[in-house]
Amino acid sequence: MTKAEIVNEIAKNTGINRDDVLKTVEAFMESVKGSLAQNENVYLRGFGSFIVKERAEKTARNISKNTTITIPAHKIPAFKPSKEFTAQVK
């Protein structure tokens, strides 16, 4: 499902103007991205959590040059679904 399909579905179910729904969805996504960028997790009860995970430093291989490189420790965004969400998908 794409963002446009989500917006259309919400607009159809709620009767709210499609443009208003689009602005709301985009504002939600910007809020989540902004919070994660500031290293703050976002918890949505009954849905899941958007969290920042720490990746440890590791050694990797550059196959084309046949050399070893070190990938520094870094942070990545992740989503962890709630138990109710996971049960509903099963």
RORONU-634299 format. One record per residue (C-alpha): residue in one letter; chain; x, y, z. Coordinates in steps of 0.05 Angstrom, whole numbers, plus 5000, padded with zeros to 4 digits. Example, Ala and Ser with C-alpha at 12.3 -4.5 7.8 and 13.67 -1.06 7.14 Angstrom:
BEGIN
 code unit   px   py   pz
    A    A 5246 4910 5156
    S    A 5273 4979 5143
END
This chain:
BEGIN
 code unit   px   py   pz
    M    A 5000 5000 5000
    T    A 5028 5068 4981
    K    A 5021 5134 5017
    A    A 4970 5157 4965
    E    A 4928 5094 4977
    I    A 4931 5105 5052
    V    A 4909 5178 5044
    N    A 4851 5157 4998
    E    A 4829 5102 5047
    I    A 4830 5150 5107
    A    A 4793 5204 5067
    K    A 4740 5153 5045
    N    A 4730 5125 5116
    T    A 4728 5192 5152
    G    A 4697 5238 5101
    I    A 4754 5288 5111
    N    A 4781 5324 5050
    R    A 4837 5286 5015
    D    A 4884 5346 5017
    D    A 4875 5354 5092
    V    A 4888 5280 5103
    L    A 4951 5284 5061
    K    A 4977 5343 5102
    T    A 4962 5305 5166
    V    A 4997 5242 5143
    E    A 5058 5281 5120
    A    A 5060 5321 5185
    F    A 5058 5255 5224
    M    A 5116 5226 5183
    E    A 5156 5290 5193
    S    A 5143 5288 5268
    V    A 5167 5215 5272
    K    A 5229 5231 5230
    G    A 5245 5292 5272
    S    A 5238 5254 5337
    L    A 5283 5197 5313
    A    A 5334 5248 5287
    Q    A 5337 5276 5358
    N    A 5347 5205 5384
    E    A 5277 5202 5415
    N    A 5234 5140 5406
    V    A 5161 5145 5385
    Y    A 5111 5098 5420
    L    A 5042 5086 5391
    R    A 5002 5042 5439
    G    A 4969 4984 5403
    F    A 5009 4997 5339
    G    A 5083 4995 5354
    S    A 5146 5035 5367
    F    A 5192 5074 5321
    I    A 5260 5067 5354
    V    A 5332 5085 5342
    K    A 5379 5025 5342
    E    A 5453 5027 5353
    R    A 5496 4988 5304
    A    A 5565 4967 5329
    E    A 5629 4979 5291
    K    A 5645 4922 5244
    T    A 5695 4899 5193
    A    A 5673 4888 5121
    R    A 5704 4871 5055
    N    A 5708 4914 4992
    I    A 5703 4858 4941
    S    A 5723 4900 4880
    K    A 5789 4922 4912
    N    A 5798 4861 4956
    T    A 5810 4904 5018
    T    A 5783 4905 5088
    I    A 5745 4966 5111
    T    A 5718 4986 5179
    I    A 5646 5009 5183
    P    A 5640 5056 5243
    A    A 5585 5049 5296
    H    A 5522 5085 5274
    K    A 5447 5092 5289
    I    A 5390 5068 5245
    P    A 5314 5077 5250
    A    A 5273 5015 5263
    F    A 5200 4995 5275
    K    A 5179 4946 5328
    P    A 5105 4924 5323
    S    A 5063 4917 5385
    K    A 5039 4848 5409
    E    A 4968 4864 5386
    F    A 4993 4885 5317
    T    A 5035 4822 5310
    A    A 4977 4778 5332
    Q    A 4931 4810 5281
    V    A 4980 4799 5224
    K    A 4990 4725 5241
END
